[in-house]
């Protein structure tokens, strides 16, 4: 008995040792996991989808043990509101944010300047540029009047505050907004607009070692070299946009949103006027939903949207109730005004391209004219069905009419009456319909009258 107890004790001790070794190995493996750089690539305009993409990456990177988040940037600009959201997230980030304007040939224009200067480390690849942060309208035009001056002053003070907080060139930041100045990468580094120029991420990691930055309000000395692998290349984990963000990124273009709205309205119009076609209705409904989704992203002026709806309604009414152009002209005017007012241009810098508005209005006007013409012709065309369609129809007598008999009209036998006797096989013309009975006359009666009148005249 004592030997058995001793064997069990030894077995339990062996199991405990094995478990301890396993847990220690796992802990050592976890501790030995090398740090990585998280990276997102922003290649396009700064819009709400990009702002959400950056926000989620900043929240995700620390949870996965990333040493820093790299935002590889190439943008012509974008929405000021979205740029503000990105800047707020970067300034409050719990880990170092590196904005790297790359690859060569890329640029950080307009809204991209704010994002770059807000980073803990701002870097550029050779052959890139930065600048031209002056606020403009959706088509690149200056915002006129007092509102333009207000937007410019606010934008300049906003970028100045960012540059001051990050210890960068405040004077240049103001000029970038007020005078739209730009710099190539080398000049930007010399003038303290960005921190450094690096050929690639590997060089960037090496050159940032020992740099002092402030992360979440606390000073920190950067050392990203542990992310370099044995081959000297940085270990990078890329975060991709989710499908919904990809879709929003595409939709966040006022011209695309406008085209989707118009395609949706046109598809539904075709479906309502031709029930059962199905495809235009399905495609129109999908386009309309996507367009409305984009409208929510792009800060729509609902007065403009109501004017567009009114304009389309008047054009449809003109097609079915011809008013010699009164409704049609009113519809075009409402449609164009609604398209111009559709987005809050002064507040967001967004607008639909004028050429697109003119082309769409012209297309709707053309469709309205064509449909109205066809409807007018159909109203003037002689009826070919029902009671009205029987009037003037020519048939053949199958049973002598005196005054009642049977006639064959359009392949159907009818009981008919006539004021004068008509023989079998003679042609007759329908002059009235009384329930299920026809009133007819000889088909050549008018010609006989004309002959008699000519004879008497002779």
C-alpha positions as a printed Julia matrix, in Angstrom:
458×3 Matrix{Float64}:
   0.0    0.0      0.0
   2.77   2.45     0.89
   4.52   1.76    -2.42
   1.34   2.56    -4.36
   0.85   5.85    -2.55
   4.46   6.76    -3.21
   4.06   6.02    -6.93
   0.97   8.18    -7.16
   2.78  11.01    -5.4
   5.66  10.82    -7.82
   3.22  10.78   -10.76
   1.4   13.87    -9.48
   4.68  15.68    -8.94
   5.75  14.84   -12.49
   2.49  16.21   -13.91
   2.86  19.4    -11.9
   6.42  19.88   -13.13
   5.37  19.27   -16.75
   2.53  21.8    -16.47
   4.86  24.34   -14.92
   7.4   23.9    -17.69
   4.68  24.27   -20.34
   3.27  27.45   -18.8
   6.76  28.89   -18.4
   7.54  28.13   -22.02
   4.35  29.8    -23.16
   5.03  32.84   -20.97
   8.56  33.04   -22.26
   7.31  32.72   -25.84
   4.79  35.5    -25.29
   7.41  37.72   -23.75
   9.79  36.92   -26.56
   7.28  37.88   -29.29
   9.01  40.71   -31.18
   7.16  44.04   -31.47
   5.76  45.12   -34.84
   4.69  48.27   -36.62
   0.99  48.55   -37.44
   0.33  50.3    -40.75
  -2.64  51.69   -42.64
  -2.5   53.11   -46.15
  -4.55  56.2    -46.98
  -4.47  56.71   -50.74
  -7.21  59.17   -51.69
  -9.3   61.92   -50.2
  -9.73  62.46   -46.46
 -13.39  61.67   -45.84
 -15.6   60.17   -43.08
 -14.7   56.62   -44.11
 -10.97  57.39   -43.78
 -11.57  59.1    -40.42
 -13.3   55.97   -39.12
 -10.5   53.81   -40.57
  -7.85  55.81   -38.69
  -9.91  55.83   -35.48
 -10.29  52.05   -35.47
  -6.6   51.49   -36.29
  -5.5   53.7    -33.38
  -7.77  51.7    -31.04
  -6.63  48.35   -32.44
  -2.85  48.82   -32.57
  -2.14  49.08   -28.78
  -4.37  46.08   -28.07
  -2.25  44.0    -30.43
   1.03  45.16   -28.93
   2.18  47.36   -31.83
   5.13  49.63   -31.08
   3.67  52.41   -33.24
   1.08  53.04   -35.93
   2.3   54.19   -39.33
  -0.14  56.1    -41.55
   1.23  55.9    -45.08
  -0.33  58.93   -46.75
  -0.95  60.07   -50.3
  -3.85  62.49   -50.54
  -4.86  65.56   -52.56
  -6.96  66.74   -49.61
 -10.51  66.22   -48.46
 -13.08  67.33   -45.93
 -11.96  69.68   -43.17
 -14.38  68.02   -40.74
 -12.87  64.59   -41.42
  -9.34  65.98   -41.11
 -10.28  67.46   -37.72
 -11.55  64.06   -36.56
  -8.3   62.38   -37.63
  -6.18  65.07   -35.93
  -8.12  64.68   -32.67
  -7.53  60.93   -32.71
  -3.81  61.35   -33.42
  -3.29  63.94   -30.69
  -5.01  61.68   -28.14
  -3.47  58.41   -29.35
  -2.07  56.06   -26.67
   0.87  55.05   -28.9
   3.22  56.92   -31.24
   1.71  57.82   -34.62
   4.06  58.1    -37.58
   2.69  59.78   -40.73
   4.82  58.8    -43.7
   4.08  60.61   -46.98
   4.97  57.9    -49.48
   5.77  56.46   -51.97
   7.84  58.79   -54.15
   5.53  60.98   -56.18
   2.92  61.07   -53.43
   1.77  64.23   -51.69
   0.05  65.54   -48.58
  -2.15  68.32   -49.91
  -4.81  70.39   -48.18
  -6.33  68.18   -45.44
  -3.25  65.95   -45.63
  -1.14  68.8    -44.22
  -3.17  68.76   -40.99
  -2.81  65.0    -40.62
   0.94  65.06   -41.3
   1.74  67.91   -38.92
  -0.34  66.35   -36.13
   1.78  63.16   -36.09
   4.3   62.38   -33.38
   6.76  61.73   -36.2
   6.2   63.34   -39.61
   8.27  61.82   -42.4
   8.34  62.02   -46.19
   9.8   59.86   -48.91
  12.11  61.49   -51.49
  10.19  63.06   -54.36
   7.07  63.84   -52.34
   5.5   67.2    -51.48
   3.35  68.86   -48.85
   1.27  72.04   -48.71
  -1.54  74.03   -50.35
  -3.88  73.86   -47.38
  -6.03  76.83   -48.38
  -9.74  75.91   -47.98
 -11.6   75.74   -51.28
 -14.99  74.72   -52.6
 -15.84  71.33   -54.04
 -14.68  72.28   -57.54
 -11.44  73.92   -56.39
 -12.86  77.44   -56.37
 -12.35  79.98   -53.58
 -15.17  80.21   -51.08
 -16.52  83.74   -51.65
 -17.55  86.47   -49.26
 -17.45  86.7    -45.5
 -17.87  82.93   -45.13
 -14.67  82.38   -47.12
 -12.73  84.68   -44.8
 -14.14  82.96   -41.72
 -13.24  79.5    -43.0
  -9.73  80.67   -43.94
  -9.11  82.26   -40.51
 -10.35  79.21   -38.66
  -8.31  76.84   -40.82
  -5.14  78.89   -40.37
  -5.53  79.05   -36.59
  -6.27  75.32   -36.44
  -3.11  74.37   -38.35
  -1.09  76.91   -36.35
  -2.22  75.28   -33.1
  -1.22  71.84   -34.37
   2.22  73.03   -35.5
   2.81  74.8    -32.19
   1.86  71.73   -30.16
   4.19  69.49   -32.19
   7.04  72.04   -32.25
   6.95  72.49   -36.02
   7.2   75.54   -38.29
   4.25  77.69   -37.23
   4.95  80.48   -39.75
   4.94  78.06   -42.69
   1.74  76.41   -41.41
  -0.08  79.74   -41.57
   1.27  80.45   -45.06
   0.17  77.0    -46.23
  -3.4   78.01   -45.45
  -3.42  81.69   -46.37
  -1.1   81.57   -49.42
  -1.34  77.9    -50.46
   2.45  77.45   -50.33
   3.95  73.99   -50.9
   7.32  72.35   -50.31
   9.19  69.31   -51.63
  10.32  66.73   -49.1
  13.9   68.01   -48.65
  12.81  71.62   -48.13
  10.05  70.53   -45.76
  12.6   68.74   -43.57
  15.0   71.71   -43.62
  12.26  74.16   -42.61
  11.03  71.93   -39.78
   7.68  71.28   -41.45
   8.35  67.54   -41.12
  10.96  65.69   -39.06
  12.86  63.73   -41.66
  13.09  62.29   -45.16
  13.42  58.51   -45.36
  13.68  56.2    -48.37
  11.6   53.48   -46.71
  10.22  52.33   -43.37
  13.45  50.59   -42.42
  15.41  53.85   -42.63
  12.6   55.7    -40.89
  12.69  53.27   -37.94
  16.46  53.69   -37.54
  16.39  57.48   -37.79
  13.62  57.94   -35.22
  15.62  56.22   -32.47
  16.16  58.51   -29.5
  13.61  61.1    -30.65
  11.61  62.57   -27.78
   7.84  62.8    -28.31
   4.79  63.36   -26.14
   2.31  60.47   -26.22
  -1.01  60.88   -24.4
   0.42  63.78   -22.39
   3.54  61.93   -21.22
   7.07  62.33   -22.64
   8.52  59.28   -24.34
  11.82  58.49   -26.04
  11.23  56.55   -29.23
  13.04  53.35   -30.03
  11.36  51.41   -32.82
  14.47  49.42   -33.75
  13.16  46.28   -31.96
  10.64  46.02   -34.81
  13.53  45.33   -37.2
  13.95  41.68   -38.05
  17.23  39.77   -38.5
  17.19  40.8    -42.17
  17.1   44.48   -41.22
  13.53  45.01   -42.43
  10.75  46.27   -40.16
   8.07  43.78   -39.21
   4.84  45.41   -40.41
   1.24  44.36   -39.88
  -1.15  46.04   -42.32
  -4.7   46.91   -41.28
  -7.1   46.88   -44.21
 -10.32  48.84   -44.57
 -13.47  46.89   -43.85
 -15.88  46.35   -46.76
 -18.31  48.95   -45.37
 -15.48  51.48   -45.13
 -14.4   50.73   -48.69
 -17.95  51.36   -49.91
 -18.23  54.6    -47.92
 -14.84  55.68   -49.2
 -16.13  55.4    -52.77
 -19.5   56.96   -51.98
 -17.92  59.93   -50.19
 -17.65  61.74   -53.52
 -20.49  64.21   -54.11
 -20.5   63.51   -57.84
 -20.84  59.75   -57.35
 -23.55  60.27   -54.73
 -25.41  62.58   -57.13
 -25.15  60.11   -60.03
 -26.48  57.31   -57.83
 -29.43  59.46   -56.76
 -30.31  60.35   -60.33
 -29.89  56.75   -61.53
 -32.17  55.62   -58.72
 -34.88  58.13   -59.59
 -34.68  57.26   -63.29
 -34.85  53.51   -62.62
 -37.92  53.87   -60.4
 -39.56  56.16   -62.95
 -39.11  53.55   -65.68
 -40.47  50.82   -63.39
 -43.55  52.83   -62.39
 -44.38  53.76   -65.97
 -43.73  50.21   -67.23
 -44.82  47.84   -64.43
 -43.34  44.37   -64.61
 -40.0   45.27   -66.22
 -38.42  44.62   -62.78
 -34.72  45.21   -63.64
 -34.89  49.05   -63.78
 -36.85  49.07   -60.54
 -34.39  46.82   -58.69
 -31.33  48.7    -60.01
 -33.01  52.04   -59.28
 -33.89  51.05   -55.7
 -30.32  49.89   -54.98
 -28.85  53.05   -56.53
 -31.23  55.25   -54.57
 -30.39  53.56   -51.25
 -26.66  53.91   -51.94
 -27.16  57.54   -52.9
 -29.09  58.25   -49.7
 -26.35  56.51   -47.7
 -23.78  58.79   -49.29
 -25.97  61.79   -48.53
 -25.85  60.93   -44.82
 -22.04  60.82   -44.97
 -21.72  64.07   -46.92
 -23.83  66.49   -44.87
 -26.74  67.23   -47.19
 -28.81  70.39   -47.41
 -32.33  68.93   -47.16
 -33.81  72.02   -48.81
 -31.77  71.2    -51.91
 -32.9   67.57   -51.74
 -36.55  68.69   -51.53
 -36.08  70.94   -54.57
 -34.67  68.02   -56.56
 -37.65  65.85   -55.59
 -40.04  68.66   -56.57
 -38.28  69.14   -59.89
 -38.47  65.45   -60.76
 -42.13  65.4    -59.74
 -42.95  68.36   -62.0
 -41.12  66.75   -64.94
 -43.1   63.55   -64.46
 -46.35  65.54   -64.24
 -45.46  67.36   -67.47
 -45.01  64.0    -69.2
 -48.54  62.84   -68.3
 -50.36  66.18   -68.19
 -48.93  68.26   -71.03
 -49.13  71.92   -70.03
 -47.2   73.31   -73.01
 -43.96  73.34   -70.99
 -45.11  75.2    -67.86
 -44.59  72.26   -65.48
 -41.52  71.13   -67.4
 -39.73  74.48   -67.14
 -40.63  74.75   -63.46
 -39.31  71.24   -62.9
 -35.97  71.99   -64.59
 -35.53  75.2    -62.57
 -36.29  73.42   -59.28
 -34.03  70.51   -60.25
 -31.03  72.74   -61.07
 -31.44  74.89   -57.95
 -31.75  71.79   -55.77
 -28.6   70.31   -57.3
 -26.67  73.52   -56.63
 -27.86  73.67   -53.01
 -27.61  69.92   -52.37
 -24.44  70.08   -50.27
 -23.32  72.59   -47.66
 -20.52  73.93   -49.87
 -19.45  76.74   -47.56
 -19.23  74.5    -44.53
 -17.7   71.4    -46.13
 -16.21  72.52   -49.45
 -18.35  69.93   -51.25
 -20.38  70.52   -54.39
 -21.61  68.64   -57.42
 -19.75  69.42   -60.64
 -21.62  72.07   -62.65
 -21.12  70.12   -65.87
 -22.76  67.07   -64.26
 -25.74  69.13   -63.11
 -26.23  70.64   -66.58
 -25.91  67.25   -68.26
 -28.36  65.57   -65.88
 -30.9   68.39   -66.14
 -30.65  68.23   -69.93
 -31.14  64.45   -69.89
 -34.23  64.73   -67.67
 -35.64  67.49   -69.88
 -35.07  65.38   -73.0
 -36.73  62.35   -71.43
 -39.65  64.53   -70.34
 -40.09  65.94   -73.87
 -39.93  62.47   -75.45
 -42.39  60.93   -72.99
 -44.73  63.93   -73.23
 -44.71  63.75   -77.03
 -45.49  60.03   -76.99
 -48.31  60.54   -74.49
 -49.78  63.37   -76.58
 -49.65  61.24   -79.72
 -51.3   58.32   -77.94
 -54.1   60.62   -76.74
 -54.73  61.87   -80.27
 -54.51  58.42   -81.85
 -57.78  56.75   -82.66
 -58.81  54.12   -80.16
 -58.45  50.52   -81.35
 -60.06  48.71   -78.43
 -63.25  48.84   -76.38
 -66.41  50.69   -77.34
 -64.57  53.65   -78.88
 -62.41  51.29   -80.91
 -65.48  49.81   -82.63
 -66.65  53.13   -84.06
 -65.76  53.33   -87.74
 -64.81  49.64   -87.93
 -65.77  47.93   -91.21
 -67.43  44.5    -91.26
 -69.4   42.14   -93.55
 -73.09  41.28   -93.42
 -73.65  37.57   -92.67
 -77.46  37.76   -92.33
 -79.51  40.33   -94.25
 -80.24  43.47   -92.29
 -83.89  44.5    -92.49
 -83.57  46.27   -90.14
 -81.83  43.63   -87.92
 -79.36  40.95   -88.81
 -75.89  39.57   -88.12
 -72.56  41.11   -89.13
 -68.95  39.96   -88.8
 -66.67  42.69   -87.4
 -63.03  42.04   -86.45
 -63.55  38.28   -86.4
 -66.61  38.46   -84.11
 -70.32  38.02   -84.9
 -72.56  40.84   -83.73
 -76.27  41.54   -83.82
 -76.69  44.72   -85.82
 -79.41  47.08   -87.02
 -79.53  49.41   -90.0
 -81.84  52.23   -91.12
 -81.82  50.8    -94.63
 -81.89  47.17   -95.8
 -78.44  45.74   -96.48
 -77.88  42.5    -98.36
 -75.68  39.58   -97.32
 -71.93  39.96   -98.04
 -72.2   43.75   -98.32
 -69.67  45.83   -96.39
 -70.93  47.85   -93.45
 -69.45  50.48   -91.15
 -70.15  50.68   -87.4
 -71.65  54.02   -86.42
 -72.74  53.3    -82.82
 -72.6   50.66   -80.1
 -75.71  50.03   -77.98
 -74.7   47.51   -75.35
 -74.13  44.28   -77.3
 -75.87  45.57   -80.42
 -74.26  47.53   -83.25
 -75.8   50.18   -85.45
 -74.32  50.12   -88.92
 -74.65  51.69   -92.33
 -73.4   50.67   -95.76
 -69.66  51.2    -95.92
 -69.94  52.96   -99.31
 -72.89  55.18   -98.34
 -70.93  58.46   -98.24
 -69.5   57.74  -101.69
 -73.0   57.06  -103.13
 -74.23  60.37  -101.72
 -71.35  62.21  -103.39
 -72.16  60.48  -106.72
 -75.86  61.46  -106.43
 -74.95  65.07  -105.61
 -72.62  65.22  -108.63
 -75.33  63.69  -110.86
 -77.93  66.26  -109.75
 -75.45  69.07  -110.2
 -74.81  67.88  -113.77
